[in-house]
Amino acid sequence: VMTKNNSIKELIGILRNSNINFGYVVRRNGELILSNENLEPLKELIIGLEDFDGHEGVFLGFDPAFPTVFFAFVHNTNRGLSQGGLRFMEYGDDLAAVLSDGLRLSQGMSRKNAVSGLGWGGGKGVIPVTKELLEETFVGNIKDQSKRDQLFAAYGKFVAKLNGVYYTAADIGTYGADMKAILSNNRFVTCIPPELGGSGDPSPHTAEGVFRAIKTVLGKDDLNGLSVAVQGAGKVGKPLIKKLTDAGAKVFVSEIAFETNEDFLKDFRQEFPEAEIVPSGKGHENDILGLDIDIIA
């Protein structure tokens, strides 16, 4: 039986050895049904996670050309077909971390869509960036768009097999070009480039939402003298930091990429010289949450 120590690599082995390229654990009449008995360990692991909240299904795909697993998590479709972004990020070799992330985030999408009055259910996609994927497919260069196109087109074939129960989109580690590659194999994708009729990158809109939420909580538009801790300086964090600094706030920032990417850190310092950077390396991941500040974003 899989435990929290089981790995993504072990799951890839099960899929490869069982000749499974598409599988699922879905809820039917109150029970979880497997597509293949060899996935029983996966089912037991999912049930044992605290983030499992009566989800309707966890779908997975496997393409032998890529040493990773394609995931789609469907939490609830009472309001409509499930929708949520596709994460492309490293989880070490921790399968439970991948599952927990997908389960938690798909549940969050159900809630966000409901509170926003949208006719969508909650879903989430994940492609774990495994060590083998980096070494064998990308040869260390995760920005190689030709390789990315092949990978995300393969994910598009996987999404097509779900027949619209899950609509994917951009998220951490995924961009418009990746959505374009997914679109090449199915129509169940959003955040595609505007020149293809899509809405483009949603991140600036998310940053605007957070910015307005901060002003709403304070009950005022004037942020002069306010101190804000922003955890993350990526696609959402960076435009949020721009809005906050332009509004006169003192910003504290933590970003794991600052610890590993000198060019990223240098560019950020040039753009935001007044922002105070808080360490976020090993042992300091949550230092920013303990600062004496007004708002945590």
Residue, then its C-alpha position, 0 to 999 in steps of 0.5 A: v500500500m502506498t504511504k506518504n513516503n511513496s514516490i512519483k517515480e514509483l507511480i511512473g513504474i506502476l503505469r509503465n509496467s501495467n501499460i496504463n496511459f490513462g487512469y482514474v479514481v472516481r466517485r460513483n454512488g458514494e464509492l471510489i471506483l478504479s480504472n485499473e486494479n493496479l491503481e489500488p495503492l494510489k486510491e488508498l493514498i488519496i483516501g488517507l490524505e487530509d485534503f481529500d474532501g469527497h472529491e469526484g475524481v482524480f485522473l492521470g495520464f502517462d506518455p512514455a516519452f516523458p518521465t512524469v505523470f499528468f494529473a487532473f483533479v475534479h472536486n465538485t461539478n454541481r455548478g458546472l464543469s470543473q475549471g482550474g489552472l495547470r501547475f508545472m513545478e517541482y515536488g521533489d519525488d513526493l507523490a503525496a505532496v502532488l496529490s495534496d496540492g491538487l486536492r486542496l487547490s481543486q477544492g479552492m476553485s470550487r469555492k472561488n467559482a461559487v462565491s463569484g457566482l460563476g457556472w463552473g465547478g472546481g478543478k486543478g491540473v498538475i504536471p510534476v517537474t521530476k528530476e528525470l524530466l529535467e535531465e532526460t527531456f529538457v536536459g536542464n533547460i526548462k525554458d526550451q519551448s520546443k520541448r515544452d510544446q511537445l510536453f504540453a501537447a501531450y497533456g492536451k491529449f490527456v485533457a481531451k480524453l476527459n471530454g470537457v469535465y476539466y478545463t485547464a488554464a495557466d498557473i504556476g510555471t505555465y504560460g500562454a505558449d504552453m496553453k497554445a500547445i495544449l489547444s493544439n489537441n483539445r478545446f478545453v483550455t483557457c488563458i490562450p494568447p489573445e491573437l488566438g482569441g483567448s484572454g491571455d495571462p490572468s495573473p495581472h487581474t489576480a494581482e488587481g483583485v488582491f490589491r483591491a482586497i487590501k484597500t477594502v479591508l483597510g477601508k481606504d485607498d491611501l496606502n502611504g505608510l502601510s507595511v505589506a509582506v508579499q510572499g512570492a514575486g512571480k506572475v501575481g506577486k510582481p504586479l501586486i508589488k508594483k501596485l503597492t509601491d506606486a500607492g506608497a506602501k512599504v513592501f517586504v518580499s520573499e521569493i524562493a527564486f531569489e535564493t537560486n537565480e541571481d539574474f532574477l534577484k538582480d532584475f527585481r532589485q533594479e525594478f524595486p529598489e525600495a522593497e525589502i527582501v526577506p530570506s526564504g531559503k531552507g529553514h526560512e520559508n515562513d520568516i516573512l509571516g512573522l514580521d511586524i507588518d500591517i498586511i500579509a499578501 
